[in-house]
Amino acid sequence: MTNGNGNHSATSHQSGLHVAIIMDGSGRWATARGLPRAAGHRAGRAAVRRAVATALECGIGVLTLFTFSTDNWGRPESEISELMGTFEDFFSLDAPVLAGRGARVTVIGRRDRLPASLQDAIENAEAASRAAGKLHVRFAIDYSGRDAILNAARRLQQTNDDTAETFTLLLAEAEHAGEPARDVDLLIRTGGEQRLSNCPLWEIAYAELYFTPCLWPDFGPAELDAAMQEFHTRHRRFGALPAMV
């Protein structure tokens, strides 16, 4: 979290790193193999399981997975239906297993446009994993960083407190997060593209950015380890000068 002067507060250094991943390339992975795009999304589900399992073992405190942007509603209806089914399978089948290993699962973003069965699966997964405390996994579904900031700004107009701390609380409400997220320390994007694509924009203000050509279904422990190794070589100053030695 940043304070009103743009400085980085101590809360961002507690409880392990916050890593966010823009999971890109599942459709291209399938196309390159002569498979329907749906096969890529199913393979991407396995990559999610691997990423969460790895994060549980390497000191990550929060893992945000940018799963489905509000802009993705423009895809063909058949692909959207397949995606929603894949999400539902994950929350119904995979999330309980991961919760047993210490992963708390929550979803940020709109829910009113999701199928009712998916909403139920999400709510059940959130309730069942609420006590898990080793890792917090946040899935951004039907999410827009711009919309979240805009909605929080509208709420801020109704208050007499224009601090960044208050805005962060309002942003959590706008994202349906329930609680503010720590700032993202490391943002990874798979698939070779180098753009942010409307991900959680407020939270990545001081994030280190890491782009990899690895398509999401191929992303595994070695790729996450490489990103973490690169992160630990970065010098993070948060706008200040490095301390004199």
Secondary structure, DSSP 8 states (H G I E B T S, - for coil): -B-TTS-B-GGGGSSSEEEEEE---HHHHHHHTT--HHHHHHHHHHHHHHHHHHHHHTTEEEEEEEEEEGGGGGS-HHHHHHHHHHHHHIIIIIHHHHHHTTEEEEEES--TTS-HHHHHHHHHHHHHHTT--SEEEEEEEEE-HHHHHHHHHHHHTTSS---HHHHHHHHHHHTT-SS-----SEEEE-SS----TT--TGGGTT-EEEE----GGG--HHHHHHHHHHHTTS---TTS-----
